[in-house]
Amino acid sequence: MDLARAWYDSPPYRAILALRTDHISGDVVLLDGVGPDYDPMARAAKLQRAADGRPS
């Protein structure tokens, strides 16, 4: 978590943050406890299917 917060608060990221926030709708969520086998793309696809009403 400390590394994630340091990245988010880093001057290089802050310098380009407006590129994301001005052009992309979304949130950044920092969470403890994601294991090494976590696949964010698979999770995003599952959430998208659920939002679309398709079976996961």
C-alpha positions in Angstrom: 0.0 0.0 0.0 2.8 2.4 0.8 4.3 1.8 -2.7 1.0 2.4 -4.3 0.4 5.6 -2.4 4.0 6.8 -3.2 3.4 6.2 -6.9 0.0 8.0 -6.8 1.6 11.0 -5.0 4.8 11.0 -7.0 5.7 14.1 -9.0 5.9 12.2 -12.3 2.4 10.8 -11.9 1.0 14.1 -10.6 2.5 15.8 -13.7 0.3 13.5 -16.0 -2.7 13.0 -13.7 -4.8 15.6 -15.6 -4.4 13.5 -18.8 -6.3 10.7 -17.1 -8.8 12.8 -15.1 -9.6 15.2 -17.9 -10.1 12.5 -20.6 -11.2 9.2 -18.9 -14.1 8.6 -16.6 -13.0 6.3 -13.8 -11.6 5.8 -10.4 -8.3 4.7 -8.9 -8.9 2.3 -6.1 -6.0 1.2 -3.8 -6.7 -2.0 -1.8 -4.8 -4.1 0.6 -5.0 -7.9 0.2 -4.9 -8.5 -3.5 -2.9 -11.8 -3.9 -0.1 -12.5 -6.4 -2.5 -14.5 -8.7 -5.1 -11.7 -9.0 -5.8 -11.0 -12.6 -7.3 -7.4 -13.0 -8.2 -8.0 -16.6 -10.2 -11.1 -15.8 -11.9 -9.3 -12.9 -12.7 -6.3 -15.1 -14.2 -8.6 -17.7 -16.3 -10.3 -15.1 -17.6 -7.0 -13.8 -18.4 -5.8 -17.3 -20.4 -9.0 -18.1 -22.3 -8.6 -14.8 -23.0 -4.9 -15.6 -24.2 -5.9 -19.1 -26.5 -8.6 -17.6 -24.5 -11.4 -19.1 -23.5 -14.5 -17.2 -20.1 -14.5 -15.6 
